[in-house]
Amino acid sequence: MTVPILEVIDLHAAYGRIEVLRGVDLAVPKGAVMALLGPNGAGKSTLVKVISGQKAATSGDIHLAGVHVKGAKPDDLARVGLCTIPEGRSVFPNLTVEENLRLMSYAGVPAPAVLDTAFSYFPRLHERRRQLAGTLSGGEQQMLAMSRALASDPALLLLDELSMGLAPLIVDELYDTVARIAESGVSILCIEQFARTALRVSDYAAVMSNGRIVASGEPGEILATMADVILGGAA
Amino acid sequence: MSSLFAFTLLGLFTGAAYAIVASGMVLTYTTTRVFNIAHGAFGMVLAFTFWDFTERQGMPALVGLLLVLLVVAPAIGWFTQRFVARGLGEGPVSVSLVVTVGLLVGLIGVAQQVWPPAPRVVLPFKPESGFEIGDTYVTAHQLITIACSIAVAGLLYALLNHTRIGTAMRASVDNPELLKLFGGRPDTVAALSWAIGISLAALGGILLTPTVGLDYYALTLLVINAYAAAMLGRLKSLPLTFAGAMGLGIAESYAVAYLPTDGFWSTIRPVIPALFLFAVMIALPQAQLRIGQVKGIVTAPVPSFRNAVGWGGGLLAVAAVLVAGASTADALLMGTAATYAIVMLSMVLLTGYGGHVSLAQFTFAGVGALAYAKLDEPNLWGLAMSAVIAGLVGALVAIPVLRLTGLYLALSTLAFAVLMDKMIFQQDWAYKFNGTLQTERLSVAGVSLGTDAVYVWVMVLVFVLVGLGVLALRRGTLGRLLIAMRDSPSACGTLGLDLRWFRVGLFGLSASIAGLAGALFAGLRGSVGAADFLYFQSLLMLLLAVVFGVTSVTGALLGGIALMLMPVWQSDHPSLAGVLFVLVGFGAVALGRDPNGLANLLFKVGRLVRDRFEPQLRERLDGLLPQGGSVDLAAAGAAEVPLRTMGDVSDDAAIEGSVR
């Protein structure tokens, strides 16, 4: 078996004295899309923060493509190919669409190429390239955020709650984009509360509850057992 | 007509220099959210450095200039961002204000220590050359200044709009965490903007030095001009800042040209930036509340009323012993310390509890002293009126800022302090230029407090009473409102609290406490003058208040004593006068992040000691005391029991009543 693109081993993290991650073990194979599901307060977003370097872990290890990266800074990780799209609208509201796109070139792809990719995927953004990102609609802002994942050609993409606050129709469109990114060979860890939408595009799924991974497997099995896992107190 | 043209040109020249200074300040503020009050002070220190390079070490002017602008200034900017300003932008505004005021005072100290007062001249660039435009003579220096400002404007525009790092600068204001996820480095971006900002402060300072002179304070106060200019663009827009700076420069130039050279109007010139500032501020629209921010700090514990009275009584007893044995000079010093301590109590209320920073607290004391001297009623009525007048003046300062946020309030108090210092206090009906006013000692109910000892003790008594008052206020509803307002203005807004007038009232109350202190000080001295209430004193006072703890009455007392000791120490070691400012300034930089200050450390030590030794002490006391003691306690407890049940009964009755 090849080295997984992301491997998390017995990861612990805490806010002050309150422990949120209590020994998370997770592996995302190269080129796979993994959905991470779970109820509110399970620690999903904290896990993203720790993997992306925004928050320090108390113990445990993180490997990206076999390299130990625990304690690395978020900007360094972003430059070597980890693309994190955090919860909420991850755009700069007071910059124009074009300026937002230009900043994406920090990840290593030159700015003209970024603009090119983004505008060919989302022609709507081209129409609005001189508009402030804060004045776009929620769906358009999320498109802009996804442009980073599309254009910067990451090794691993972390998506946190893509669907938050969006109409179901737009969520479906966004997940089509996720599927398209996955086809280009990018590994994706995708965090979602709406299980069905996420499972549609994923190869594997894991369920998190109370700071641990409580189930993992094929999307079909997870969908069948998820209600039990979350509601039935498997934790 | 030609004179109008000449003065407009002169105005454009000063305006261009202001624009350079102001754009640097706006750049650092917009990219790091730290308003650098020491911006002018950095310009001052670097103008001195430039003098040192060119005049003392004899470098050619251009080499010296490039060395300062491209090496020294960016290095200082980088260093400041790295070790002082990092993370300040996310904290409460009051913290970043205090830290930069600390920088200001520290830098003045550095300048005084490295370049002791002596006449120094910085020549304008190319002093001999100039041009005739019509019949107006334009010096090369003026042209260079204007060219520099145009170049600065162009370069900043290109940097911010057409480069990736410039875009990242603007992005890091919105969300530095997200910028990191993009792969950008907010720290590098902030360091760059500080480096550019300080470099621009240096350029502006050097260009203005031939006109304003190489002076510690005049160049430091450039920050007010810059701030006034930047206000036009709400501290954000660079083009409007340039417009504001030009407008300010021209206004100053016309004031010189067309206002009478004697009487009241002649005093207006130095305060035009302050007046300009207030005018712009009144015209600004309401500031929006920022949501999603809770900037609370853990404050020092509030003592119980019994504890406070006990310590107050103890302080009075100690003061009585000290005063009785003190010489006149020492008693005066103690009185001065009490004055400072009372003014610091006003800061405990305003800054410690309310989270607002005032840079003019001692000016309000000056207003109180002025009122006391002018009323000429040396009794409690006169004292109370002085406090009320100072309070009204304080409210007057706060009203224009009513619709804006705490940062604007703090900065306008600095403008106000300079306004009072340079204009109002100098008027014939006030202290007069270099003059003093005679005052009489206070008399209470016909009994004059003539002797120094008694008077000083009464001042300590006032301190204790005001301190108890401040603590009582903190424990009550108002106190809770204060804390709520400080921690989250937007949450208060959603609860329907109108904070605007509350803020004016708070500011007025705090000013009136300061005014009370000033009135007492006037009575103590017997004669007061404008020189007793320099604006710089307010800055020192704020710093010491924060160093010793601006959230507790104890901190105010310690701070007052320290501020009194400062000039004493300074006159003992005149050669080290600057070092003291450096210590206070950089001390505040180091400790400014924790406004609970040294007093809170003292409390912690006290609690530790008590936790450690109290059980042992109790044990021994129990062994010594006869059994009767505990019986008494039980009896006291028993006496309370019926009261409680009565209370319960009435509660039950009330509930039943409401059910029916």
HADDOCK unambig.tbl for C-alpha pairs under 7 A between the chains (distance, minus, plus):
assign (segid A and resid 74 and name CA) (segid B and resid 180 and name CA) 5.72 0.50 0.50
assign (segid A and resid 74 and name CA) (segid B and resid 181 and name CA) 5.84 0.50 0.50
assign (segid A and resid 75 and name CA) (segid B and resid 180 and name CA) 4.60 0.50 0.50
assign (segid A and resid 75 and name CA) (segid B and resid 181 and name CA) 5.81 0.50 0.50
assign (segid A and resid 75 and name CA) (segid B and resid 182 and name CA) 6.92 0.50 0.50
assign (segid A and resid 75 and name CA) (segid B and resid 183 and name CA) 4.14 0.50 0.50
assign (segid A and resid 75 and name CA) (segid B and resid 184 and name CA) 5.88 0.50 0.50
assign (segid A and resid 75 and name CA) (segid B and resid 185 and name CA) 6.32 0.50 0.50
assign (segid A and resid 76 and name CA) (segid B and resid 183 and name CA) 6.54 0.50 0.50
assign (segid A and resid 78 and name CA) (segid B and resid 181 and name CA) 5.81 0.50 0.50
assign (segid A and resid 78 and name CA) (segid B and resid 182 and name CA) 6.18 0.50 0.50
assign (segid A and resid 78 and name CA) (segid B and resid 183 and name CA) 4.71 0.50 0.50
assign (segid A and resid 79 and name CA) (segid B and resid 183 and name CA) 5.31 0.50 0.50
assign (segid A and resid 84 and name CA) (segid B and resid 181 and name CA) 6.20 0.50 0.50
assign (segid A and resid 90 and name CA) (segid B and resid 178 and name CA) 6.89 0.50 0.50
assign (segid A and resid 92 and name CA) (segid B and resid 171 and name CA) 6.19 0.50 0.50
assign (segid A and resid 92 and name CA) (segid B and resid 174 and name CA) 6.31 0.50 0.50
assign (segid A and resid 99 and name CA) (segid B and resid 167 and name CA) 6.71 0.50 0.50
assign (segid A and resid 102 and name CA) (segid B and resid 164 and name CA) 6.80 0.50 0.50
assign (segid A and resid 103 and name CA) (segid B and resid 164 and name CA) 6.35 0.50 0.50
assign (segid A and resid 103 and name CA) (segid B and resid 168 and name CA) 6.76 0.50 0.50
assign (segid A and resid 104 and name CA) (segid B and resid 182 and name CA) 5.92 0.50 0.50
assign (segid A and resid 106 and name CA) (segid B and resid 182 and name CA) 6.36 0.50 0.50
assign (segid A and resid 106 and name CA) (segid B and resid 183 and name CA) 5.19 0.50 0.50
assign (segid A and resid 106 and name CA) (segid B and resid 184 and name CA) 6.09 0.50 0.50
assign (segid A and resid 107 and name CA) (segid B and resid 182 and name CA) 6.49 0.50 0.50
assign (segid A and resid 107 and name CA) (segid B and resid 183 and name CA) 5.57 0.50 0.50
